[in-house]
Amino acid sequence: MSSGESSNHRPSLGLITVCTDEETTEVVRQAAAQKHGTLIGELHNYLPGEGERPFLEGLRDAAISVCVIDFDQDRELAVLTATAMQQMLGQATLIAVSSKAEPSLILEAMRAGCSEYLTKPVAIEQLSVSLDRLRNRFLPNKPSPTKPTGKVLVFLGARGGAGATTLAVHLGNFLARQHAKKVLIVDVHRRLGHIALYLGEDRVAYHFYELVRNINRLDAALLEGFVLHHASGVDVLPSPDVFDDSSNVSLDDIQRAIRFLAECYDFVIIDSPHGVHNLSLSAIDCCDELFLIASPDVPGLRDLSRCVDRLLQSHVSPDKLKVVINRYSSQGAVTLEQIEKAIRQPIAITIPNNSTELIRAMNTGNPISPDRKSEFAIQMRKWAASLVPSAATPEPKRKFAFWS
């Protein structure tokens, strides 16, 4: 073990290496020098013992501390070391280096607490960019240049069983297949959401809340490892499919994740748990349009009215709010006029009942095709086209009105 040059001044950037080869260690030393930092120590064993404590103490004294861990010697021990370093050093940034770049291995390192994953041989410029990115996190926030972002659409059921998940899946499917848009469907249910199941995916490797927990290290490459690519053309971020605490993340981080996703897709469709609560309001705050889904019956009308009142009391912009009446029939007991009078809001969209075909689609994991001639497919085509104005095409007049 050797230490970097001592200094009477508190170093702005301090680094240590763990089990790195000579070439990588020299790259770390040179990159640190270029960025006015110090290589405080080289650890040649995983899981540092008492002899390495002085180096860890020196790292704690740095304003910005970095630990570079080589994952090639023993990947299991490297993961344990990353976890231990996180606990011992608190705010230190962990950088993994490895000759392997498979997404599953990158995510394994990220789950252990590594903010960066660099592939060997590591170039000085590559590490310098990572250190610059790290420094920028500690600088005052500067306004970033405005760039186009995709539309964020939130689907919220006025009550359970209103059909929000079904409509979210189908609108995403129609946007992707009919208009060739890049679409991501995000299931933000804390656990046991149904988006993945509706698309025939009963085994998923990662979920939305794991992505949120990695928000500080999220980039396009890492996102690629999290999303599920469905044959319909949509990408999916499912919910946790077990009862655990993996969804315990901050609402601020959820919003940061949604805004990041909007930079990567034309449309981000969010399937929110029904009702008005902190989670749904956080998603709504990031969205361009909120589709409030309700059924045309007396219990559904009562819940819809309460939801509309609560949303407006929560300062949700009326311009965002679009009421969708699902499973609508002109022969129903409750008319559109009665619903509009009760909620004091216009109905934007009506979707006809098509239970037999939708149950088949759900059970087979194959959403209804945009090519179908059913009333449901016609209305979904109109809905999708209304979000892509240049692609809107006139449809023959039908029994069900789309825009009320």
C-alpha positions in Angstrom: 0.0 0.0 0.0 1.2 3.5 -0.7 -0.3 6.9 -0.1 -0.5 10.0 -2.3 1.5 13.1 -1.5 0.5 14.6 1.9 -0.9 18.1 2.0 -1.6 20.5 4.8 -4.7 21.6 3.0 -8.0 19.8 2.9 -8.1 18.2 -0.6 -11.1 19.1 -2.7 -11.0 15.7 -4.3 -9.7 12.5 -2.6 -9.5 9.0 -4.1 -8.6 5.5 -3.0 -8.4 2.4 -5.2 -9.4 -1.2 -4.2 -7.8 -4.2 -5.9 -7.1 -2.2 -9.1 -4.3 -3.4 -11.5 -1.2 -1.2 -12.0 -2.5 0.3 -15.3 -5.8 1.3 -13.8 -4.1 2.7 -10.6 -1.8 4.9 -12.7 -4.8 6.2 -14.6 -6.6 7.1 -11.4 -3.4 8.8 -10.1 -3.1 10.9 -13.3 -6.8 11.8 -13.5 -6.7 12.8 -9.9 -3.7 15.1 -10.5 -5.4 16.7 -13.5 -8.5 17.5 -11.4 -6.4 18.9 -8.5 -7.1 15.9 -6.4 -5.1 13.4 -4.4 -4.7 9.6 -4.6 -4.9 9.0 -0.9 -4.2 5.2 -0.9 -4.2 1.9 -2.7 -6.0 -1.0 -1.1 -4.8 -4.4 -2.3 -7.5 -6.4 -0.5 -11.3 -6.3 -0.6 -13.2 -5.6 2.6 -10.5 -3.2 4.2 -9.1 -4.2 7.6 -7.6 -2.3 10.4 -4.4 -1.5 8.4 -6.4 0.4 5.8 -8.3 2.6 8.3 -5.9 5.6 7.9 -6.7 5.7 4.2 -10.4 5.7 4.9 -10.0 8.4 7.5 -8.1 10.5 4.9 -10.9 9.9 2.4 -13.5 11.2 4.9 -11.5 14.4 5.2 -11.8 15.2 1.5 -14.6 17.5 0.4 -15.4 15.1 -2.4 -14.3 11.4 -1.8 -14.1 8.7 -4.4 -13.5 5.0 -4.1 -12.5 3.1 -7.3 -13.2 -0.7 -7.0 -12.0 -3.3 -9.4 -14.7 -5.9 -9.9 -12.6 -8.4 -11.9 -10.6 -10.2 -9.2 -13.6 -11.4 -7.2 -17.0 -10.0 -8.2 -18.8 -11.2 -5.1 -16.2 -9.7 -2.8 -16.3 -6.5 -4.8 -20.0 -6.2 -4.3 -19.6 -6.8 -0.5 -16.8 -4.2 -0.5 -19.0 -1.6 -2.3 -21.8 -2.1 0.2 -19.3 -1.9 3.2 -17.7 1.2 1.8 -21.1 2.9 1.5 -21.7 2.2 5.1 -18.3 3.3 6.3 -17.8 6.4 4.2 -21.3 7.8 3.9 -21.2 10.4 1.1 -18.3 8.8 -0.8 -18.9 8.1 -4.5 -18.1 4.5 -5.6 -16.8 3.9 -9.2 -16.7 0.3 -10.5 -14.1 -0.8 -13.1 -14.3 -4.0 -15.0 -13.4 -5.6 -18.3 -17.0 -6.8 -18.6 -19.8 -4.6 -19.7 -23.0 -6.8 -19.6 -26.0 -4.8 -18.5 -26.8 -7.4 -15.7 -23.2 -6.9 -14.3 -23.5 -3.1 -14.5 -26.8 -3.2 -12.6 -25.3 -5.5 -10.0 -22.6 -2.9 -9.3 -25.2 -0.1 -9.3 -27.3 -2.0 -6.8 -24.3 -2.3 -4.5 -23.9 1.5 -4.5 -21.6 2.3 -7.4 -22.4 5.6 -9.2 -20.2 4.9 -12.2 -19.2 1.8 -14.1 -16.1 2.2 -16.3 -14.9 -0.5 -18.7 -11.2 -1.4 -18.8 -8.8 -0.4 -20.1 -9.9 2.8 -18.4 -8.7 6.0 -20.3 -7.6 9.1 -18.3 -10.1 11.2 -20.3 -12.9 8.7 -19.4 -12.2 8.9 -15.7 -11.8 12.7 -15.9 -15.2 13.0 -17.3 -16.6 11.0 -14.4 -14.8 13.2 -11.9 -16.1 16.3 -13.6 -19.6 15.0 -13.5 -19.1 14.3 -9.8 -17.8 17.8 -9.1 -20.8 19.3 -10.9 -23.1 17.6 -8.4 -21.6 19.7 -5.6 -21.8 23.0 -7.5 -24.8 25.3 -7.2 -27.5 24.3 -9.6 -27.4 26.2 -12.9 -30.3 26.4 -15.3 -29.9 23.8 -18.0 -30.5 24.6 -21.6 -34.1 23.9 -22.7 -34.6 20.9 -24.9 -37.7 19.2 -26.2 -39.2 16.6 -24.0 -41.8 14.0 -24.6 -45.4 14.1 -23.3 -46.1 12.7 -19.9 -49.7 11.2 -19.6 -51.0 10.0 -16.3 -53.9 7.5 -16.1 -55.8 7.6 -12.9 -58.8 5.5 -12.0 -61.5 7.3 -10.0 -61.9 3.9 -8.3 -60.5 0.4 -8.6 -61.7 -1.5 -11.6 -62.4 1.6 -13.7 -60.1 0.3 -16.5 -57.2 2.8 -16.2 -54.5 0.1 -16.7 -56.3 -1.4 -19.8 -56.6 2.0 -21.4 -53.0 2.9 -20.6 -51.7 -0.3 -22.2 -53.8 0.2 -25.3 -53.1 3.9 -25.8 -49.4 3.1 -25.6 -49.8 0.3 -28.0 -51.7 2.4 -30.5 -49.2 5.3 -30.3 -46.3 2.9 -30.9 -47.8 0.8 -33.7 -50.0 3.3 -35.4 -47.7 6.3 -35.2 -44.3 4.8 -34.7 -43.8 6.8 -31.5 -41.2 5.9 -28.8 -43.5 5.0 -25.9 -42.7 4.0 -22.3 -45.4 2.7 -20.0 -44.5 3.1 -16.3 -46.4 1.2 -13.6 -46.0 3.3 -10.4 -48.1 1.0 -8.2 -46.1 0.5 -5.0 -46.5 -3.3 -5.6 -48.4 -5.8 -7.6 -49.3 -3.6 -10.6 -50.7 -5.2 -13.7 -49.1 -3.5 -16.7 -46.5 -6.3 -17.2 -49.2 -9.0 -16.8 -51.5 -7.3 -19.3 -48.6 -7.5 -21.8 -47.9 -11.2 -21.1 -44.8 -10.6 -19.0 -45.1 -12.4 -15.8 -41.3 -12.5 -15.0 -39.5 -9.2 -14.9 -36.0 -8.5 -13.8 -36.2 -4.9 -12.6 -38.9 -2.4 -11.7 -39.6 1.3 -11.6 -38.6 1.8 -8.0 -35.2 0.2 -8.5 -34.6 2.8 -11.2 -35.7 5.6 -8.8 -33.3 4.4 -6.2 -30.5 4.8 -8.8 -31.6 8.3 -9.9 -28.3 9.9 -9.1 -26.4 7.6 -11.5 -29.2 7.3 -14.1 -28.3 7.8 -17.8 -29.5 6.3 -21.1 -27.2 3.3 -20.8 -28.4 2.4 -17.4 -32.0 3.0 -18.3 -31.6 0.5 -21.2 -30.9 -2.2 -18.6 -34.0 -1.5 -16.6 -36.7 -1.3 -19.3 -38.6 -4.3 -20.8 -39.0 -4.2 -24.6 -42.3 -5.6 -25.6 -43.1 -7.1 -29.0 -45.8 -4.4 -29.5 -43.1 -1.8 -29.7 -43.7 -0.2 -26.3 -41.1 -0.2 -23.5 -42.3 -1.0 -19.9 -41.1 -0.2 -16.4 -43.2 -2.5 -14.3 -44.1 -2.3 -10.6 -42.6 -4.5 -7.9 -44.3 -7.9 -8.0 -43.7 -8.8 -4.4 -44.5 -7.4 -1.0 -41.3 -5.7 0.2 -40.0 -2.2 1.0 -38.2 -1.6 -2.4 -40.8 1.1 -3.2 -39.9 3.3 -0.3 -38.3 6.1 -2.2 -38.9 9.9 -1.9 -41.5 11.6 -4.0 -38.9 14.1 -5.2 -36.8 11.3 -6.7 -39.9 9.8 -8.3 -40.5 13.2 -10.0 -36.8 13.4 -11.1 -37.1 10.0 -12.6 -40.3 10.9 -14.5 -38.7 14.0 -15.9 -35.6 12.1 -17.0 -37.8 9.5 -18.8 -39.6 12.3 -20.6 -36.2 13.3 -22.1 -35.8 9.8 -23.5 -39.3 9.0 -25.0 -41.9 10.7 -27.2 -44.6 9.6 -24.7 -44.3 8.4 -21.1 -47.6 6.9 -20.0 -48.0 6.5 -16.2 -50.4 4.0 -14.7 -51.1 5.4 -11.2 -52.9 3.7 -8.3 -56.5 4.8 -8.2 -57.6 7.7 -6.0 -56.0 11.1 -5.1 -52.9 10.7 -2.8 -49.4 11.9 -2.5 -48.0 9.5 -5.1 -50.7 10.3 -7.7 -50.3 14.0 -7.1 -46.5 13.8 -7.5 -47.0 12.1 -10.9 -49.7 14.6 -11.9 -47.4 17.5 -11.1 -45.0 16.2 -13.8 -47.6 15.4 -16.5 -48.9 17.2 -19.5 -52.3 15.6 -19.4 -54.2 13.7 -16.7 -56.8 11.2 -17.9 -59.2 10.5 -15.1 -60.9 7.2 -15.8 -64.5 6.4 -14.6 -67.3 4.0 -15.3 -70.9 5.3 -16.2 -72.7 4.0 -13.1 -73.9 5.5 -9.9 -71.0 4.3 -7.7 -68.6 5.3 -10.4 -70.2 8.7 -10.7 -70.0 9.3 -6.9 -66.3 8.5 -6.8 -65.6 10.5 -10.0 -67.2 13.6 -8.4 -65.1 13.2 -5.3 -61.9 12.8 -7.3 -62.6 15.8 -9.4 -63.2 18.0 -6.3 -60.1 16.7 -4.6 -57.9 17.2 -7.6 -59.1 20.8 -8.0 -58.6 21.4 -4.3 -55.1 20.1 -4.7 -54.5 22.9 -7.3 -54.3 20.5 -10.3 -54.8 22.7 -13.4 -58.3 22.2 -15.0 -56.5 22.4 -18.4 -54.6 19.1 -17.5 -57.7 17.3 -16.4 -59.4 15.1 -19.1 -62.4 13.0 -17.9 -62.7 9.6 -19.7 -65.8 7.6 -19.4 -65.0 4.0 -20.0 -67.4 1.2 -21.0 -69.9 3.8 -22.1 -73.2 2.9 -23.7 -75.8 5.4 -25.0 -78.4 3.0 -23.5 -76.9 3.2 -20.0 -78.9 4.4 -17.0 -76.6 7.5 -16.5 -76.3 9.9 -19.4 -73.3 12.0 -20.3 -75.2 15.2 -19.5 -76.0 13.9 -16.0 -72.3 13.1 -15.5 -71.1 16.5 -16.7 -73.7 18.2 -14.5 -72.7 16.2 -11.4 -68.9 16.8 -11.8 -69.2 20.3 -13.3 -66.5 19.3 -15.8 -66.8 18.4 -19.5 -66.3 14.8 -20.6 -63.4 14.7 -23.0 -63.5 11.1 -24.1 -65.9 8.1 -24.1 -64.7 4.6 -24.8 -67.3 1.9 -25.6 -67.7 -1.4 -23.7 -65.8 -4.3 -25.3 -65.4 -6.6 -22.4 -65.2 -9.9 -24.3 -62.3 -8.8 -26.6 -60.5 -7.0 -23.8 -60.6 -10.0 -21.5 -59.2 -12.1 -24.2 -56.4 -9.5 -24.8 -55.6 -9.4 -21.1 -55.5 -13.2 -20.7 -53.3 -13.7 -23.7 -51.0 -10.7 -23.2 -51.8 -9.4 -26.7 -53.4 -5.9 -26.7 -56.1 -5.3 -29.3 -54.5 -4.3 -32.6 -55.0 -0.8 -34.1 -56.1 -2.6 -37.3 -59.3 -3.9 -35.7 -62.6 -2.6 -36.9 -64.4 -2.7 -33.5 -65.8 0.5 -32.0 -63.2 0.2 -29.2 -60.3 0.2 -31.7 -61.8 3.1 -33.6 -62.1 5.2 -30.5 -58.5 4.3 -29.4 -57.2 5.3 -32.9 -58.9 8.6 -32.5 -57.5 9.1 -29.0 -54.0 8.3 -30.2 -54.3 10.5 -33.3 -55.5 13.4 -31.1 -52.1 13.3 -29.3 -50.2 13.3 -32.6 -52.1 16.1 -34.5 -50.3 15.8 -37.8 -51.4 12.2 -38.0 -55.0 12.8 -37.3 -57.3 11.3 -39.9 -61.1 11.5 -40.2 -63.1 8.5 -39.2 -66.6 7.6 -40.3 -69.3 8.8 -37.9 -70.1 6.1 -35.4 -72.5 5.4 -32.6 -70.1 6.6 -29.9 -68.7 10.1 -29.8 -65.1 10.6 -29.0 -64.9 14.2 -28.0 -68.0 15.2 -26.2 
